[in-house]
Amino acid sequence: MRFRHKAAAGFATLLLPVAGLVGLASPAQAATSATATYAKTQDWGSGFEGKWTVKNTGTTTISSWTVEWDFPSGTKATSAWDATVTNSGDHWTAKNLSWNGTLAPGASVSFGFNGSGSGSPTGCKLNGGSCDGGTEVPGDAAPSAPGTPTASDITDTSVKLSWPAATDDKGVKNYDVLRDGTKVATVTGTSHTDTGLSKGTDYSYTVQARDTADQTGPVSGAVKVRTTGQTEEPPPTGDKVKLGYFTEWGVYGRNYHVKNLVTSGSAAKITHINYAFGNVKNGQCVLDDAYAATDKAYTADQSVSGTADAWDQPLRGNFNQLRQLKAKYPHIKVLYSFGGWTYSGGFGQAAQNPAAFAKSCKAVVEDPRWADVFDGIDIDWEYPNACGLTCDTSGPAAFRNLSQALRTEFGKDYLITAAITADGSDGGKIDAADYGGAAQYLDWYNVMTYDYFGAWDKAGPTNPHSPLTSYTGIPKEGFTSAAAISKLRAKGVPASKLLLGIGFYGRGWTGVTQSAPGGTATGPAPGTYEAGIEDYKILKNSCPATGTIAGTAYAHCGTNWWSYDTPATINSKMAWAKSQGLGGAFFWEFSGDTANGELVTAIDGGLK
């Protein structure tokens, strides 16, 4: 979210909950001479930006203002600017700052906030009176809330709304129709057709009654509407997915935090983040490391927002930092990835009851403490009906059934993706499961086109771990990116649903005398965290590339031999991905890149 506020105003961080901290001010002035109007200025699915505008419609100067409103349960403000915003439960109060409280006749001032949830404000009060400038008439009660509208006759550009009538002791005069909290029409009946909409776009409608004294009652419940057709607006960073994995444990030894995505420049160049990993236990999705995910406190200089975590705020850790990142970069979508190499053993039990598994996953993703953080779920099952760290015997249909259950449970508005094998050999892991049948339920596949060869074969031969194409001397045919993509397409997976995988690390051997690929070795090369593997940011200096093969760089330094991708090889791989019509690329993982994001920059530039 862009923060469009005066630097002098500062940024008011909300501490939630704040019951006990909120004291409602006495009205500074009757509201008969001022109005407060609300508009939802941006909506990115998991959150939104709201703006209130206070206007002095009277003939005397206003010295201060206080706006109050109610949000439905599940909707809240998460940060605000140009006002001090607090809450007591679902009741919210915004008070002017020292520099913007005085309003001359005809003058107006706005304040804004970032929010989560889909509800609209109701029960607005300005300085204790009506926000539309009307007065409360003694002895004349305001009308009741109308019933929640229903939507029908939805087209690309219009929708018909109908609602049960409100009641009033002296009669209802008309109804205000609000779209995303902003009044778009006033009608005398209980139906209205709203026109001039954008196709393929989400809207929220409520209705508010007015009585014969022009008093407004509470706003009705909201109905969500999505117009037909597809939006033609391209994503901010282009039409290709550029996804990176952020590891939960990276905040420890690697000392890599969400803020590093900002300081490296990477956040502006990606479209999606997979947060890795949630665990799969007893056939259910569960949070893994609660301290890293939700509890770790960040100081002001460590946090994305520049604001220190408070001891009593309900969410800290990586999830809160991701929330702040999305506020700063609203184009980024975040998916919660479950499984991975270590935690895939639980998928076999999950496959025995896919519906229960999907329900458990949605409960984790939609936990009220962080429901605004995640835009979808990624399943990293290594590997259905095949062997990874453990062997699975669920059968070829299990992965498709699991994917179908996830789509049924999460619905069309969530992203659902899967990281899958890139074994394109005959009778290999791609052939073991129904990836073609499952594709209809998923937005895309992260095809793990890396780790084909490595020092688990201690004696070699030395070969690139992420070859794009085949080459003379390759130890096993089908162990290339091109073979994997070709096989998946042959199984009916659209090219646009396939992302090419890039490793931000190298794999290497030691005891190697031959510079060219195919040499013998004595074991894995030394690595910072694990033998046989090292980050690109280290290798680019410690063992610079000496050649390329099959679209991947390799390096021979001393007795060590490494293969890894560089900005140059990534550029060539991105060109290949575009030539194949692929949906984009993804990488494992952010912390392997340089401090200035060399590899992310190469992916971004190569996919434009």
C-alpha positions as CSV (number, residue, x, y, z in Angstrom):
1,M,0.0,0.0,0.0
2,R,1.3,3.4,-0.9
3,F,1.4,5.8,2.2
4,R,0.2,9.1,0.9
5,H,0.4,11.3,3.9
6,K,2.4,14.4,5.0
7,A,5.7,13.6,6.5
8,A,4.9,15.9,9.4
9,A,1.9,13.9,10.2
10,G,3.8,10.8,11.1
11,F,2.4,7.3,11.1
12,A,0.1,6.1,13.8
13,T,0.6,2.4,14.4
14,L,-2.5,0.6,15.8
15,L,-2.0,-1.7,18.8
16,L,-4.7,-4.3,18.7
17,P,-6.6,-4.9,20.8
18,V,-6.7,-1.5,22.6
19,A,-9.7,-1.8,24.7
20,G,-9.1,0.1,27.9
21,L,-7.0,2.6,26.0
22,V,-9.8,4.2,24.2
23,G,-11.8,7.0,25.8
24,L,-14.5,8.5,23.6
25,A,-14.1,12.3,23.5
26,S,-17.0,14.6,24.2
27,P,-18.3,16.2,21.0
28,A,-16.2,19.3,20.3
29,Q,-18.9,20.8,18.2
30,A,-22.3,19.7,17.0
31,A,-22.1,17.8,13.8
32,T,-24.9,19.8,12.1
33,S,-22.2,21.8,10.3
34,A,-19.9,19.1,9.0
35,T,-19.9,15.8,7.1
36,A,-17.7,12.7,7.1
37,T,-17.7,10.5,4.0
38,Y,-15.9,7.2,3.5
39,A,-14.4,5.6,0.4
40,K,-12.5,2.4,-0.2
41,T,-9.6,3.7,-2.4
42,Q,-7.8,0.4,-3.0
43,D,-8.6,-3.3,-2.6
44,W,-6.0,-6.0,-3.1
45,G,-8.1,-9.0,-2.1
46,S,-6.6,-9.7,1.4
47,G,-6.8,-6.1,2.4
48,F,-7.8,-2.6,1.4
49,E,-7.1,1.1,1.8
50,G,-9.9,3.3,3.3
51,K,-10.2,7.0,3.3
52,W,-12.4,9.3,5.4
53,T,-13.0,12.9,4.4
54,V,-14.3,15.4,7.0
55,K,-15.8,18.6,5.5
56,N,-17.0,21.8,7.3
57,T,-20.3,22.5,5.6
58,G,-21.2,25.2,8.1
59,T,-20.5,28.9,8.6
60,T,-18.1,28.8,11.6
61,T,-14.7,27.3,12.1
62,I,-14.4,23.8,13.5
63,S,-11.5,23.4,16.0
64,S,-11.4,19.6,16.2
65,W,-13.1,16.5,14.9
66,T,-13.7,12.9,16.0
67,V,-15.1,10.3,13.6
68,E,-16.5,7.1,15.0
69,W,-17.7,4.0,13.2
70,D,-18.3,0.3,13.5
71,F,-16.7,-2.5,11.5
72,P,-18.3,-6.0,11.2
73,S,-16.4,-8.8,13.0
74,G,-13.4,-9.8,11.0
75,T,-12.8,-6.3,9.5
76,K,-10.2,-4.0,11.1
77,A,-7.8,-1.2,10.5
78,T,-4.2,-2.3,10.7
79,S,-2.4,1.1,10.3
80,A,-3.4,4.7,9.8
81,W,-2.1,8.1,8.8
82,D,-3.2,11.7,9.4
83,A,-5.3,10.7,12.4
84,T,-5.0,8.9,15.7
85,V,-7.1,5.8,15.2
86,T,-8.0,3.5,18.0
87,N,-10.6,0.8,18.7
88,S,-12.6,-0.9,21.4
89,G,-13.6,-4.2,19.9
90,D,-15.4,-3.5,16.6
91,H,-16.0,0.2,17.4
92,W,-13.4,2.5,15.9
93,T,-12.5,6.2,16.7
94,A,-10.4,8.6,14.7
95,K,-9.3,11.9,16.1
96,N,-7.5,14.8,14.4
97,L,-3.8,15.4,14.9
98,S,-2.4,18.7,16.2
99,W,-2.0,20.1,12.7
100,N,-5.3,19.2,10.9
101,G,-8.0,19.7,13.5
102,T,-9.0,23.2,12.5
103,L,-11.3,23.5,9.5
104,A,-12.6,26.8,8.1
105,P,-16.0,26.9,6.5
106,G,-15.9,24.9,3.3
107,A,-12.6,23.3,4.1
108,S,-12.0,19.6,4.3
109,V,-9.4,17.1,5.5
110,S,-8.8,13.4,4.8
111,F,-7.2,10.6,6.7
112,G,-6.6,7.1,5.7
113,F,-5.8,3.6,6.9
114,N,-4.9,0.1,5.7
115,G,-7.4,-2.6,6.7
116,S,-8.1,-6.3,6.5
117,G,-11.4,-8.1,6.0
118,S,-14.2,-7.2,3.6
119,G,-16.7,-5.3,5.7
120,S,-17.7,-1.6,5.3
121,P,-18.1,0.9,8.1
122,T,-21.5,1.5,9.7
123,G,-23.0,3.7,12.4
124,C,-20.8,6.7,11.5
125,K,-20.7,9.6,14.0
126,L,-18.9,12.9,13.6
127,N,-18.3,14.8,16.8
128,G,-21.2,12.8,18.3
129,G,-23.7,13.6,15.6
130,S,-24.7,12.2,12.2
131,C,-21.9,12.0,9.6
132,D,-24.2,13.3,6.9
133,G,-24.7,16.6,8.7
134,G,-28.2,15.8,9.8
135,T,-29.5,16.2,13.4
136,E,-31.1,13.7,15.7
137,V,-34.7,14.8,16.1
138,P,-36.0,14.6,19.7
139,G,-38.8,12.1,20.0
140,D,-38.1,10.7,16.5
141,A,-36.1,7.5,16.4
142,A,-33.8,6.8,13.4
143,P,-34.9,4.0,11.1
144,S,-33.8,0.4,11.5
145,A,-31.2,-1.2,9.3
146,P,-32.6,-2.6,6.0
147,G,-32.1,-6.3,5.3
148,T,-29.0,-7.5,3.6
149,P,-29.2,-6.9,-0.2
150,T,-29.3,-9.7,-2.7
151,A,-27.7,-9.5,-6.1
152,S,-29.2,-10.6,-9.4
153,D,-28.8,-9.9,-13.1
154,I,-25.1,-9.5,-12.8
155,T,-23.3,-8.5,-16.0
156,D,-19.9,-7.2,-17.0
157,T,-20.9,-3.6,-16.0
158,S,-24.1,-3.8,-13.8
159,V,-25.9,-5.5,-11.0
160,K,-29.4,-5.4,-9.7
161,L,-29.8,-5.1,-5.9
162,S,-32.9,-5.8,-3.8
163,W,-33.3,-5.7,0.0
164,P,-36.0,-6.1,2.7
165,A,-37.4,-2.8,3.8
166,A,-36.3,-0.9,7.0
167,T,-38.9,0.3,9.6
168,D,-39.3,3.7,11.2
169,D,-41.8,5.1,13.7
170,K,-42.7,7.9,11.3
171,G,-42.0,6.4,8.0
172,V,-39.0,5.6,5.7
173,K,-38.4,8.3,3.0
174,N,-35.7,6.6,0.9
175,Y,-32.6,4.5,0.9
176,D,-28.9,5.3,0.2
177,V,-27.1,2.6,-1.8
178,L,-23.4,2.3,-0.9
179,R,-20.8,0.6,-3.0
180,D,-17.6,-0.2,-1.1
181,G,-18.8,2.2,1.6
182,T,-19.4,5.2,-0.8
183,K,-23.0,6.4,-1.6
184,V,-23.8,5.8,-5.3
185,A,-27.5,6.3,-5.4
186,T,-30.6,7.4,-3.3
187,V,-33.8,5.5,-4.2
188,T,-37.4,5.5,-2.8
189,G,-38.0,1.7,-3.4
190,T,-36.2,-1.4,-2.2
191,S,-34.2,-2.2,-5.4
192,H,-31.6,-0.5,-7.5
193,T,-29.6,-1.4,-10.6
194,D,-26.0,-0.1,-10.3
195,T,-24.3,0.5,-13.6
196,G,-21.0,1.7,-15.0
197,L,-19.0,-1.1,-13.3
198,S,-15.8,-2.7,-14.4
199,K,-15.8,-6.3,-15.6
200,G,-14.3,-9.0,-13.6
201,T,-14.2,-6.8,-10.5
202,D,-15.2,-7.3,-6.9
203,Y,-17.7,-4.9,-5.2
204,S,-19.4,-4.8,-1.8
205,Y,-22.9,-3.3,-1.4
206,T,-24.8,-2.1,1.7
207,V,-28.0,0.0,2.1
208,Q,-29.0,2.6,4.6
209,A,-32.5,4.0,5.3
210,R,-33.5,7.6,5.8
211,D,-36.7,8.7,7.6
212,T,-38.9,11.7,6.9
213,A,-36.7,13.8,9.1
214,D,-33.7,12.8,7.0
215,Q,-32.2,10.8,9.8
216,T,-30.1,7.8,8.7
217,G,-30.2,4.5,10.4
218,P,-27.6,1.7,10.6
219,V,-26.2,0.2,7.4
220,S,-27.4,-3.2,6.3
221,G,-25.3,-6.3,6.0
222,A,-23.0,-6.4,3.0
223,V,-23.4,-8.5,-0.2
224,K,-20.3,-9.2,-2.3
225,V,-20.6,-9.0,-6.0
226,R,-18.1,-9.9,-8.8
227,T,-19.0,-8.7,-12.2
228,T,-18.7,-11.1,-15.1
229,G,-15.9,-11.0,-17.7
230,Q,-12.2,-10.8,-17.2
231,T,-10.3,-7.7,-16.1
232,E,-7.9,-6.4,-18.7
233,E,-5.6,-4.7,-16.2
234,P,-2.2,-6.3,-16.2
235,P,-0.3,-7.1,-12.9
236,P,1.9,-4.2,-11.9
237,T,5.1,-6.1,-12.6
238,G,4.0,-7.6,-15.9
239,D,2.1,-10.7,-16.9
240,K,4.6,-13.3,-15.6
241,V,4.7,-14.8,-12.2
242,K,8.0,-14.0,-10.3
243,L,7.8,-16.0,-7.1
244,G,10.4,-16.5,-4.3
245,Y,10.5,-18.8,-1.3
246,F,11.0,-17.1,2.1
247,T,12.1,-19.7,4.7
248,E,10.7,-19.6,8.2
249,W,14.0,-20.7,9.7
250,G,16.1,-18.1,7.8
251,V,15.7,-15.6,10.6
252,Y,18.1,-17.7,12.7
253,G,21.5,-18.7,11.4
254,R,21.1,-17.0,8.1
255,N,19.9,-13.8,9.8
256,Y,17.6,-13.2,6.8
257,H,14.4,-11.3,7.5
258,V,11.5,-9.9,5.6
259,K,13.1,-6.4,5.6
260,N,15.9,-7.8,3.5
261,L,13.4,-8.1,0.6
262,V,13.1,-4.3,0.9
263,T,16.8,-3.4,1.3
264,S,17.8,-5.7,-1.5
265,G,15.3,-4.1,-3.9
266,S,13.8,-7.6,-4.5
267,A,10.3,-6.7,-3.2
268,A,9.6,-4.4,-6.1
269,K,10.6,-7.0,-8.6
270,I,8.6,-10.1,-7.5
271,T,4.9,-10.8,-7.7
272,H,4.5,-13.7,-5.1
273,I,6.1,-15.1,-2.0
274,N,5.8,-18.7,-0.8
275,Y,6.3,-18.8,3.0
276,A,8.0,-22.1,3.8
277,F,7.0,-24.3,5.5
278,G,3.9,-25.2,7.4
279,N,4.0,-28.8,8.7
280,V,1.7,-31.7,7.8
281,K,1.0,-33.8,10.9
282,N,-1.7,-36.4,11.4
283,G,-3.1,-35.6,8.0
284,Q,-3.6,-31.9,8.8
285,C,-1.9,-28.6,8.1
286,V,-0.3,-27.1,11.3
287,L,1.9,-24.1,12.1
288,D,5.5,-25.2,12.5
289,D,7.7,-22.7,14.3
290,A,5.4,-20.3,16.2
291,Y,8.3,-18.2,17.5
292,A,9.6,-17.3,14.1
293,A,6.2,-17.0,12.5
294,T,4.2,-15.1,15.1
295,D,6.2,-14.2,18.2
296,K,9.7,-12.9,17.4
297,A,9.8,-9.2,18.3
298,Y,11.4,-6.8,15.8
299,T,13.0,-3.5,16.7
300,A,12.2,-0.4,14.7
301,D,15.4,-0.7,12.6
302,Q,14.7,-4.4,11.9
303,S,11.0,-4.0,10.8
304,V,9.6,-3.2,7.4
305,S,7.5,-0.3,8.7
306,G,10.2,1.2,10.9
307,T,8.0,0.7,14.0
308,A,9.1,-1.6,16.8
309,D,6.9,-4.4,17.9
310,A,5.1,-3.9,21.2
311,W,5.1,-6.7,23.8
312,D,1.4,-7.0,23.9
313,Q,0.5,-6.8,20.2
314,P,-1.4,-9.9,19.0
315,L,0.9,-10.7,16.1
316,R,4.7,-10.3,15.7
317,G,7.3,-12.4,13.9
318,N,7.5,-13.1,10.2
319,F,3.7,-12.9,9.6
320,N,3.5,-9.4,10.9
321,Q,6.5,-8.4,8.8
322,L,4.9,-9.9,5.8
323,R,1.8,-7.9,6.6
324,Q,3.9,-4.7,6.7
325,L,5.6,-5.7,3.4
326,K,2.2,-6.1,1.7
327,A,1.2,-2.7,2.9
328,K,4.3,-1.2,1.4
329,Y,4.1,-3.3,-1.8
330,P,0.4,-4.1,-2.4
331,H,1.1,-6.0,-5.7
332,I,2.7,-8.9,-3.7
333,K,0.7,-11.9,-3.0
334,V,1.8,-14.3,-0.2
335,L,1.1,-18.1,-0.1
336,Y,1.6,-20.4,2.8
337,S,3.5,-23.4,1.6
338,F,3.1,-26.7,3.4
339,G,5.3,-29.8,3.3
340,G,8.7,-29.6,1.6
341,W,11.4,-32.3,1.8
342,T,11.2,-32.6,5.6
343,Y,7.5,-32.4,6.2
344,S,6.0,-34.4,3.3
345,G,5.6,-37.6,5.3
346,G,2.2,-36.4,6.5
347,F,0.6,-36.1,3.0
348,G,-0.1,-39.9,2.8
349,Q,-2.5,-39.7,5.7
350,A,-3.9,-36.4,4.4
351,A,-4.7,-38.2,1.1
352,Q,-6.9,-40.7,3.1
353,N,-9.3,-37.8,3.9
354,P,-8.7,-34.9,1.5
355,A,-11.7,-32.9,2.7
356,A,-10.6,-32.9,6.3
357,F,-7.0,-32.0,5.2
358,A,-8.3,-29.1,3.1
359,K,-10.5,-27.9,6.0
360,S,-7.5,-27.9,8.4
361,C,-5.4,-26.0,5.9
362,K,-8.0,-23.3,5.5
363,A,-8.3,-22.9,9.3
364,V,-4.5,-22.2,9.5
365,V,-4.5,-19.8,6.5
366,E,-7.5,-18.0,7.8
367,D,-6.5,-17.8,11.5
368,P,-8.0,-14.4,12.6
369,R,-4.6,-13.2,13.8
370,W,-3.1,-13.3,10.3
371,A,-6.0,-13.8,7.9
372,D,-5.0,-10.7,5.9
373,V,-1.4,-12.0,5.3
374,F,-2.1,-15.0,3.0
375,D,-3.6,-15.0,-0.4
376,G,-3.4,-18.7,-1.0
377,I,-1.8,-22.0,-0.2
378,D,1.0,-24.0,-1.8
379,I,1.4,-27.7,-1.4
380,D,4.9,-29.1,-1.6
381,W,4.4,-32.9,-1.5
382,E,7.7,-34.7,-2.2
383,Y,6.5,-36.9,-3.7
384,P,3.0,-38.4,-4.3
385,N,3.1,-42.1,-5.1
386,A,6.9,-42.0,-5.1
387,C,9.9,-41.7,-2.8
388,G,11.5,-38.6,-1.3
389,L,12.7,-38.5,2.3
390,T,10.0,-41.2,2.8
391,C,8.1,-43.3,0.3
392,D,4.4,-42.8,-0.5
393,T,2.0,-45.4,-1.8
394,S,-1.2,-43.4,-2.0
395,G,-1.7,-44.2,-5.6
396,P,-1.7,-42.1,-8.8
397,A,-5.0,-40.4,-8.1
398,A,-4.2,-39.1,-4.6
399,F,-2.6,-35.9,-5.6
400,R,-5.5,-35.0,-7.9
401,N,-8.0,-35.8,-5.2
402,L,-6.1,-33.6,-2.7
403,S,-6.0,-30.7,-5.2
404,Q,-9.7,-31.0,-5.9
405,A,-10.5,-30.9,-2.1
406,L,-8.4,-27.8,-1.6
407,R,-10.1,-26.0,-4.4
408,T,-13.5,-27.0,-3.1
409,E,-12.7,-25.8,0.4
410,F,-10.8,-22.6,-0.5
411,G,-13.0,-21.6,-3.4
412,K,-12.1,-19.5,-6.5
413,D,-10.8,-16.4,-4.7
414,Y,-7.7,-18.1,-3.2
415,L,-4.5,-19.0,-5.1
416,I,-3.8,-22.8,-4.8
417,T,-0.5,-24.0,-6.2
418,A,1.9,-26.9,-5.9
419,A,5.6,-27.4,-6.0
420,I,6.2,-30.6,-8.0
421,T,8.9,-33.0,-9.2
422,A,10.9,-32.2,-12.4
423,D,11.8,-35.8,-13.1
424,G,11.0,-36.1,-16.8
425,S,12.5,-39.5,-17.2
426,D,10.4,-42.4,-18.6
427,G,8.5,-44.0,-15.7
428,G,9.8,-41.3,-13.3
429,K,8.1,-39.3,-10.7
430,I,6.0,-37.2,-13.1
431,D,4.5,-40.4,-14.4
432,A,3.8,-41.6,-10.9
433,A,0.9,-39.1,-10.2
434,D,-1.9,-37.5,-12.1
435,Y,-0.4,-34.1,-12.5
436,G,-2.4,-33.5,-15.7
437,G,-5.7,-34.2,-13.9
438,A,-4.9,-32.1,-10.9
439,A,-3.9,-29.0,-13.0
440,Q,-7.6,-28.0,-13.4
441,Y,-7.8,-27.3,-9.7
442,L,-4.5,-25.4,-9.4
443,D,-3.4,-21.9,-10.5
444,W,0.1,-23.1,-11.4
445,Y,2.9,-25.6,-10.7
446,N,6.3,-24.7,-9.3
447,V,8.3,-27.2,-11.3
448,M,11.5,-27.9,-9.2
449,T,13.9,-27.9,-12.1
450,Y,17.0,-28.2,-10.0
451,D,18.9,-30.7,-7.8
452,Y,19.1,-33.2,-10.7
453,F,22.7,-34.0,-9.8
454,G,24.8,-33.5,-6.7
455,A,27.3,-34.8,-4.3
456,W,25.0,-37.5,-2.8
457,D,26.8,-39.3,-5.6
458,K,30.1,-38.8,-3.8
459,A,32.4,-40.0,-6.5
460,G,30.6,-38.0,-9.2
461,P,30.6,-37.6,-12.1
462,T,30.4,-33.9,-11.7
463,N,27.4,-32.4,-13.5
464,P,25.3,-29.3,-13.3
465,H,22.4,-29.6,-10.8
466,S,20.0,-27.6,-12.9
467,P,20.5,-28.3,-16.6
468,L,18.1,-26.6,-19.0
469,T,18.6,-29.0,-21.8
470,S,20.3,-32.4,-22.4
471,Y,24.0,-32.6,-23.3
472,T,26.6,-35.1,-24.2
473,G,27.5,-37.2,-21.2
474,I,24.4,-36.5,-19.1
475,P,24.1,-39.3,-16.5
476,K,20.3,-39.8,-16.9
477,E,18.1,-38.7,-19.8
478,G,15.0,-36.8,-18.7
479,F,16.8,-35.0,-15.9
480,T,16.5,-31.6,-17.5
481,S,14.2,-28.6,-17.3
482,A,13.1,-29.0,-20.9
483,A,12.3,-32.7,-20.5
484,A,10.2,-32.0,-17.4
485,I,8.2,-29.2,-19.0
486,S,7.7,-31.2,-22.2
487,K,6.3,-34.2,-20.2
488,L,3.9,-32.1,-18.2
489,R,2.6,-30.3,-21.3
490,A,2.1,-33.7,-22.9
491,K,0.0,-34.7,-19.9
492,G,-2.3,-31.8,-20.6
493,V,-0.9,-29.1,-18.2
494,P,-1.1,-25.7,-20.0
495,A,2.2,-24.0,-20.4
496,S,0.8,-20.9,-18.7
497,K,0.4,-23.0,-15.5
498,L,4.1,-24.0,-15.4
499,L,6.8,-22.0,-13.6
500,L,10.5,-22.7,-14.3
501,G,12.5,-23.3,-11.1
502,I,15.8,-21.6,-10.3
503,G,18.1,-22.4,-7.4
504,F,19.8,-19.5,-5.7
505,Y,22.6,-21.9,-4.7
506,G,25.2,-24.3,-6.2
507,R,26.0,-27.9,-5.6
508,G,29.5,-29.1,-5.6
509,W,32.1,-31.8,-5.1
510,T,35.7,-31.9,-3.8
511,G,38.7,-33.9,-4.9
512,V,38.1,-32.9,-8.5
513,T,41.0,-32.5,-10.9
514,Q,39.0,-32.0,-14.2
515,S,37.6,-28.6,-15.0
516,A,35.0,-29.8,-17.5
517,P,31.9,-31.6,-16.3
518,G,32.0,-35.4,-16.0
519,G,35.0,-35.6,-13.7
520,T,35.5,-37.9,-10.7
521,A,35.4,-36.7,-7.1
522,T,36.0,-37.8,-3.5
523,G,33.0,-36.3,-1.8
524,P,30.9,-33.2,-1.3
525,A,32.6,-29.8,-1.3
526,P,32.6,-27.8,2.0
527,G,29.6,-25.6,2.5
528,T,28.6,-23.0,5.1
529,Y,25.5,-24.8,6.4
530,E,25.8,-28.2,4.7
531,A,28.5,-30.0,2.7
532,G,27.9,-30.1,-1.0
533,I,25.7,-26.9,-1.2
534,E,26.5,-23.2,-1.0
535,D,24.7,-19.9,-1.6
536,Y,25.2,-18.0,-4.9
537,K,26.3,-14.9,-2.9
538,I,29.2,-16.9,-1.6
539,L,30.1,-18.8,-4.7
540,K,30.2,-15.8,-7.1
541,N,33.3,-14.6,-5.2
542,S,34.8,-17.8,-3.7
543,C,34.6,-19.9,-6.8
544,P,33.7,-17.8,-9.9
545,A,32.2,-19.5,-12.9
546,T,34.7,-20.9,-15.4
547,G,32.2,-22.2,-18.1
548,T,28.7,-23.1,-18.9
549,I,26.9,-26.3,-19.9
550,A,23.3,-26.9,-20.8
551,G,22.3,-23.4,-19.8
552,T,24.0,-23.5,-16.3
553,A,27.3,-22.2,-15.1
554,Y,30.0,-24.3,-13.5
555,A,33.2,-23.5,-11.7
556,H,36.5,-25.3,-10.9
557,C,38.6,-23.8,-8.2
558,G,41.4,-25.7,-6.5
559,T,40.0,-29.2,-6.1
560,N,36.3,-28.0,-5.8
561,W,33.8,-28.2,-8.6
562,W,30.5,-26.3,-8.4
563,S,27.5,-25.7,-10.7
564,Y,25.1,-22.8,-10.2
565,D,23.1,-20.2,-12.0
566,T,24.4,-16.7,-12.6
567,P,22.6,-13.5,-13.8
568,A,23.7,-14.4,-17.3
569,T,22.4,-18.0,-17.2
570,I,19.2,-16.9,-15.6
571,N,18.6,-14.4,-18.5
572,S,19.0,-17.3,-21.0
573,K,16.6,-19.5,-19.0
574,M,14.0,-16.7,-18.7
575,A,14.2,-16.2,-22.5
576,W,13.6,-19.9,-22.9
577,A,10.6,-19.8,-20.5
578,K,9.1,-17.0,-22.5
579,S,9.6,-18.9,-25.8
580,Q,7.7,-21.8,-24.3
581,G,4.9,-19.7,-23.1
582,L,5.4,-20.6,-19.5
583,G,3.6,-18.7,-16.7
584,G,6.9,-17.3,-15.2
585,A,9.5,-18.5,-12.8
586,F,10.2,-19.2,-9.1
587,F,13.3,-19.6,-7.0
588,W,14.6,-21.3,-3.9
589,E,15.2,-19.1,-1.9
590,F,15.7,-15.4,-1.2
591,S,18.7,-15.6,1.3
592,G,21.0,-17.2,-1.3
593,D,21.0,-14.0,-3.4
594,T,23.4,-11.0,-3.0
595,A,22.6,-8.1,-0.8
596,N,21.5,-6.1,-3.9
597,G,19.3,-8.9,-5.3
598,E,21.4,-9.7,-8.4
599,L,19.5,-12.9,-9.2
600,V,16.0,-11.5,-8.5
601,T,16.9,-8.6,-10.8
602,A,17.9,-11.1,-13.6
603,I,14.6,-13.0,-13.3
604,D,12.6,-9.8,-13.3
605,G,14.5,-8.4,-16.3
606,G,14.4,-11.7,-18.2
607,L,10.7,-12.1,-18.0
608,K,9.8,-8.5,-19.1
